[in-house]
Structure formats: C-alpha cells, structure tokens
C-alpha cells in the first residue's frame, strides 16, 4: 500500500519534482503573471466597470521577465519565443501611464490633481485656465 509519505516524497523528491532555484524562479514567474488577473478582477468589481490598474502592467512585466529568464536558463526555444517580445506592450503601457500622470495639473481652487485637457475640476467644479499649474 502506498503511504502519504511516499506520495509527497516520491523517489527522494518533494511531490516527485526535482527542485532547484531556477524551478523556483519559473514558478514565481507563473504566480506573478497569474496574480495580475486577480488584481484586474478585483479593481473592476470594486469600481463596477472594466479597469486595468497600473499594477496589472507591472505584474505582467515582472512575470514575463521571470518566465523569460527561466526559459532561457532551461534553453527551451518554445517558451523563449513565447516571452521574448511580450514584455514590449507591458513596458509601453507603463510609459504611456507615466506620461499621462505627469500631464495632470493641479486645480488652483481645491489643489487636487486634475486630468490633462480638463476644462473644469471634477472635484470642486472650478473652471480651469490654460495656465493651471502642472503636477
């Protein structure tokens, strides 16, 4: 009869898997990449509309780079090609987000951040002039 110990420690390996630092990096990459879906789902549920928060792009970039490094270390051409270029749109979205955030201005009446090209402050309703101060 097979015991629980034999299932967990099969042939001297935990769960029958040969563990290494690189195996850990690959699994961490998968976990980080997968977690982005929970982040996006949570934010969308919280706001009642589809939202892709900036952390989604950071998790995508981090997970992809971890998985790419694992694929290179394992010399697996299929996974190298799968992750070799997928980081580009994630990085581009982070650049676009940063530019958009830097373009925000401060409302002279309430002092809160206002999206660029706004005519009125969404917080206090004040009319914004073309010379409103940048963030």
VOMAR-48883 format. One line per field, with one value per residue: residue number from 1; z, x, y of N, C-alpha, C in turn. Coordinates in Angstrom, 1 decimal. Each point is the difference from the previous one (the first is absolute). Layout:
N
i = c(NUM_...) .
n.z = c(Z_...) .
n.x = c(X_...) .
n.y = c(Y_...) .
ca.z = c(Z_...) .
ca.x = c(X_...) .
ca.y = c(Y_...) .
c.z = c(Z_...) .
c.x = c(X_...) .
c.y = c(Y_...) .
This chain:
135
i = c(1_2_3_4_5_6_7_8_9_10_11_12_13_14_15_16_17_18_19_20_21_22_23_24_25_26_27_28_29_30_31_32_33_34_35_36_37_38_39_40_41_42_43_44_45_46_47_48_49_50_51_52_53_54_55_56_57_58_59_60_61_62_63_64_65_66_67_68_69_70_71_72_73_74_75_76_77_78_79_80_81_82_83_84_85_86_87_88_89_90_91_92_93_94_95_96_97_98_99_100_101_102_103_104_105_106_107_108_109_110_111_112_113_114_115_116_117_118_119_120_121_122_123_124_125_126_127_128_129_130_131_132_133_134_135) .
n.z = c(0.0_-0.8_0.8_0.8_0.8_-0.6_0.1_1.2_0.5_-1.3_0.1_1.3_-0.7_0.4_0.2_0.0_0.5_-1.0_1.2_-0.4_0.0_-1.2_0.6_1.1_-0.8_-0.6_1.1_0.5_-1.2_0.1_1.3_-0.3_-1.1_0.7_0.9_-1.1_-0.3_1.2_-0.2_-1.3_0.4_1.1_-0.7_-1.0_0.9_0.6_-1.3_-0.2_-0.5_-1.3_0.8_-0.5_1.3_0.4_1.1_-0.8_-0.5_1.3_0.4_-1.1_0.2_1.3_-0.1_-1.0_0.6_1.1_-0.7_-0.6_1.1_0.5_-1.1_0.2_1.3_-0.3_-0.8_0.4_-1.3_0.3_1.2_-0.5_-1.1_0.9_0.7_-1.1_-0.5_0.8_0.5_-1.3_-0.2_0.9_-0.5_-1.2_0.5_0.7_-1.2_-0.7_0.9_0.0_-1.3_0.1_0.9_-0.8_-0.9_1.2_0.4_0.7_0.6_-0.5_-0.2_-0.3_-1.0_-0.5_-0.3_-1.2_-0.7_-0.9_-0.5_1.3_-0.3_0.7_1.2_-0.1_0.8_-0.5_-1.3_0.5_-0.7_-0.8_0.3_-1.1_1.0_0.2_1.3_-0.5_0.0) .
n.x = c(0.8_-0.4_1.0_-0.5_0.8_-0.3_-1.2_0.2_0.7_-0.3_0.7_-0.2_-1.2_-0.1_-1.1_1.2_0.2_0.9_0.2_0.0_1.0_0.5_-0.3_0.6_0.9_0.0_-0.1_1.0_0.6_-0.3_0.3_1.0_0.2_-0.3_0.7_0.5_-0.5_0.5_1.1_0.0_-0.3_0.8_0.9_-0.2_0.0_1.1_0.4_-0.5_1.2_0.2_0.9_1.0_0.2_0.7_-0.4_-1.0_0.4_0.2_-1.1_-0.6_0.6_-0.2_-1.3_-0.1_0.6_-0.8_-1.1_0.4_0.4_-1.1_-0.7_0.7_-0.2_-1.3_0.3_-1.1_0.2_-0.9_0.4_1.2_-0.5_-0.7_1.1_0.6_-1.2_-0.5_1.2_0.1_-1.2_0.5_1.2_-0.5_-0.9_1.1_0.6_-1.1_-0.1_1.4_0.0_-1.0_0.6_1.1_-0.9_-0.3_-1.0_0.3_-1.2_-0.1_-1.3_0.0_0.9_-1.1_0.5_0.2_-0.7_1.0_0.0_0.0_-1.3_-0.5_0.1_0.3_0.9_0.3_0.2_1.1_-0.2_0.6_1.0_0.4_0.1_-0.9_0.4_1.1_-0.2) .
n.y = c(-1.2_1.0_0.5_0.8_-0.6_-1.2_0.5_0.5_-1.0_0.1_-1.2_0.4_0.2_1.3_-0.7_-0.7_1.2_0.1_0.5_1.3_0.8_-0.6_-1.1_0.5_0.4_-1.1_-0.6_0.8_-0.2_-1.3_0.0_0.8_-0.7_-1.0_0.6_0.4_-1.2_-0.4_0.7_-0.3_-1.2_0.1_0.7_-0.9_-1.0_0.5_0.2_-1.3_0.0_-0.2_-0.4_0.6_-0.3_1.0_-0.5_0.0_1.2_0.4_-0.6_0.5_1.1_0.0_-0.4_0.8_1.0_-0.4_-0.1_1.2_0.5_-0.5_0.5_1.2_-0.1_-0.4_1.0_0.6_-0.3_-0.9_-0.1_-0.2_-0.6_-0.8_0.2_-0.2_0.1_-0.9_0.3_0.1_-0.6_-0.8_0.0_-0.1_-0.8_-0.4_0.1_-0.5_-0.9_-0.1_0.0_-0.8_-0.8_0.1_-0.2_-0.6_0.8_1.0_-0.2_1.2_-0.5_-1.3_0.1_-0.6_-1.3_0.6_-0.9_-0.3_1.2_0.1_0.3_-1.0_0.4_-1.4_0.6_1.3_-0.3_0.4_1.2_-0.8_0.7_0.5_0.9_-0.9_-0.1_-0.4_-1.4) .
ca.z = c(0.0_-0.1_1.1_-0.3_-0.1_-1.3_-0.9_0.2_-0.3_-1.0_-0.4_0.6_-0.5_0.5_-1.0_-1.2_-0.9_0.3_0.3_-0.2_0.1_-1.2_0.0_0.8_-0.8_-1.0_0.7_0.5_-1.2_-0.3_1.0_-0.2_-1.3_0.2_1.0_-0.7_-0.3_1.2_0.2_-0.9_0.3_1.2_-0.3_-0.8_0.9_0.9_-0.7_-0.8_-1.4_-0.3_0.4_-0.1_0.8_-0.4_0.6_-1.0_-1.0_0.7_0.2_-1.3_-0.4_0.9_-0.3_-1.3_0.1_0.8_-0.9_-1.0_0.6_0.2_-1.3_-0.5_0.9_-0.4_-1.4_-0.6_-1.0_-0.1_1.1_-0.2_-1.0_0.6_0.9_-0.5_-0.4_0.7_1.0_-0.6_0.2_1.4_0.3_-0.7_0.8_1.1_-0.5_-0.3_1.3_0.7_-0.7_0.3_1.4_0.1_-0.7_0.8_0.5_1.3_0.0_0.9_1.1_1.0_0.1_-0.4_-1.3_-1.0_-1.2_-1.0_-1.0_0.7_0.1_1.3_1.0_0.4_1.4_0.5_-1.1_-0.4_-1.4_-0.1_-1.1_-0.8_0.7_1.3_0.3_-0.3_1.2) .
ca.x = c(-0.8_0.8_-0.3_0.0_1.5_0.5_-0.6_0.6_1.5_0.1_1.3_0.8_-0.3_-1.3_-1.1_0.5_0.6_1.3_-0.1_1.2_-0.2_-0.7_-1.4_-0.7_-0.1_-1.1_-1.3_-0.3_-0.4_-1.4_-0.8_-0.1_-0.7_-1.4_-0.6_-0.5_-1.4_-0.8_0.1_-0.9_-1.3_-0.3_-0.2_-1.2_-1.1_0.0_-0.5_-1.2_0.3_1.3_1.1_1.4_0.9_1.5_0.7_-0.2_1.1_1.2_-0.1_0.2_1.4_0.8_-0.2_0.5_1.5_0.4_-0.3_1.0_1.3_-0.1_0.0_1.4_0.9_-0.3_0.3_-1.3_-0.2_-1.4_-0.3_0.8_-0.7_-1.2_0.2_1.1_-0.5_-1.3_0.2_0.0_-1.2_-0.2_0.9_-0.6_-1.1_0.6_0.5_-1.2_-0.7_0.8_-0.2_-1.3_0.0_0.8_-0.7_-1.0_0.3_-0.6_-1.0_0.4_-0.9_0.0_1.4_0.0_0.5_-1.1_0.5_0.3_-1.0_-1.3_-0.4_-0.5_0.5_-1.0_-0.2_-0.7_-0.8_0.6_0.5_1.5_0.6_1.1_1.3_0.0_1.4_0.2_0.4) .
ca.y = c(1.2_1.3_0.9_1.5_0.4_-0.4_0.9_1.3_-0.1_-1.0_-0.1_1.0_1.3_0.5_-0.1_-0.6_1.1_0.4_1.4_0.8_1.5_0.4_-0.5_1.0_1.2_-0.3_-0.1_1.3_0.7_-0.4_0.5_1.4_0.3_-0.4_0.9_1.2_-0.1_0.3_1.4_0.6_-0.4_0.7_1.4_0.1_-0.2_1.1_1.3_-0.3_0.2_-0.7_0.9_-0.6_0.8_0.0_-1.2_-1.1_0.1_-0.3_-1.5_-0.6_0.2_-0.8_-1.4_-0.3_0.0_-1.2_-1.2_0.0_-0.5_-1.4_-0.7_0.0_-0.9_-1.3_-0.1_-0.5_1.0_0.3_1.0_1.2_0.8_0.5_1.1_0.9_1.3_0.4_1.0_1.3_0.8_0.3_1.2_1.2_0.4_0.7_1.3_0.8_0.3_1.0_1.3_0.5_0.5_1.3_1.1_0.5_1.3_0.3_1.0_1.1_0.2_-1.0_-0.5_-1.4_-0.3_0.0_-0.6_1.0_0.5_0.2_1.4_0.2_-1.0_-0.9_0.0_1.1_0.6_1.3_0.0_0.0_0.9_-0.7_0.1_-0.8_-0.5_-1.4_-0.8) .
c.z = c(0.0_1.1_-0.5_-0.1_-1.3_-1.1_0.0_-0.3_-0.9_-0.5_0.5_-0.5_0.6_-1.2_-1.3_-0.9_0.5_0.2_-0.2_0.2_-1.3_-0.1_0.9_-0.8_-1.0_0.7_0.5_-1.2_-0.3_1.0_-0.1_-1.2_0.3_1.0_-0.6_-0.3_1.2_0.3_-0.9_0.3_1.2_-0.3_-0.8_0.8_0.9_-0.6_-0.8_-1.5_-0.2_0.2_-0.2_0.8_-0.4_0.6_-0.9_-0.9_0.7_0.2_-1.3_-0.4_0.9_-0.3_-1.3_0.1_0.8_-0.9_-1.1_0.5_0.3_-1.3_-0.6_0.7_-0.4_-1.4_-0.8_-1.1_-0.2_1.0_-0.2_-1.0_0.5_0.8_-0.5_-0.3_0.7_1.0_-0.7_0.2_1.5_0.4_-0.7_0.8_1.2_-0.3_-0.2_1.3_0.7_-0.7_0.3_1.4_0.2_-0.6_0.8_0.5_1.4_-0.2_0.9_1.2_1.1_0.2_-0.3_-1.4_-1.0_-1.3_-1.0_-1.0_0.7_0.0_1.4_1.0_0.4_1.5_0.6_-1.0_-0.5_-1.4_0.0_-1.1_-0.7_0.7_1.3_0.2_-0.3_1.3_0.1) .
c.x = c(0.9_-0.5_0.0_1.5_0.5_-0.5_0.7_1.5_0.2_1.5_1.0_-0.2_-1.3_-1.0_0.5_0.7_1.5_0.1_1.4_-0.4_-0.8_-1.4_-0.8_-0.2_-1.2_-1.3_-0.4_-0.5_-1.5_-0.9_-0.2_-0.8_-1.5_-0.7_-0.6_-1.4_-0.9_0.0_-1.0_-1.5_-0.5_-0.3_-1.3_-1.3_-0.3_-0.6_-1.2_0.2_1.4_1.2_1.3_0.9_1.5_0.7_-0.2_1.2_1.3_0.1_0.3_1.5_0.9_-0.1_0.6_1.6_0.5_-0.1_1.0_1.3_0.0_0.1_1.4_0.9_-0.3_0.3_-1.2_-0.4_-1.5_-0.4_0.8_-0.7_-1.3_0.1_1.1_-0.5_-1.3_0.2_-0.1_-1.3_-0.2_0.9_-0.6_-1.2_0.4_0.5_-1.1_-0.6_0.8_-0.1_-1.4_-0.1_0.8_-0.7_-1.2_0.3_-0.7_-1.1_0.4_-0.9_0.1_1.3_0.1_0.5_-1.2_0.6_0.3_-1.2_-1.4_-0.3_-0.5_0.6_-1.1_-0.3_-0.8_-0.8_0.6_0.4_1.5_0.5_1.1_1.3_0.0_1.3_0.1_0.4_1.4) .
c.y = c(1.2_0.9_1.5_0.5_-0.3_0.9_1.4_-0.1_-1.2_0.0_1.1_1.4_0.4_0.1_-0.6_1.0_0.2_1.5_0.6_1.5_0.4_-0.5_1.0_1.3_-0.2_0.0_1.4_0.9_-0.3_0.6_1.5_0.3_-0.4_0.9_1.2_-0.1_0.2_1.5_0.7_-0.3_0.8_1.4_0.3_-0.2_1.2_1.3_-0.2_0.2_-0.7_1.0_-0.9_0.9_-0.1_-1.2_-1.2_-0.1_-0.4_-1.5_-0.7_0.1_-0.9_-1.5_-0.5_-0.1_-1.2_-1.2_-0.1_-0.4_-1.5_-0.8_0.0_-0.9_-1.4_-0.3_-0.6_1.0_0.3_1.1_1.3_0.9_0.5_1.2_1.0_1.4_0.5_1.1_1.4_0.8_0.3_1.2_1.2_0.5_0.7_1.4_0.9_0.5_1.1_1.4_0.6_0.6_1.3_1.1_0.5_1.4_0.1_1.0_1.2_0.3_-1.0_-0.7_-1.5_-0.2_-0.1_-0.6_1.1_0.3_0.1_1.5_0.4_-1.0_-0.9_-0.1_1.1_0.8_1.3_-0.1_0.1_0.9_-0.8_0.0_-0.7_-0.7_-1.5_-0.7_0.0) .
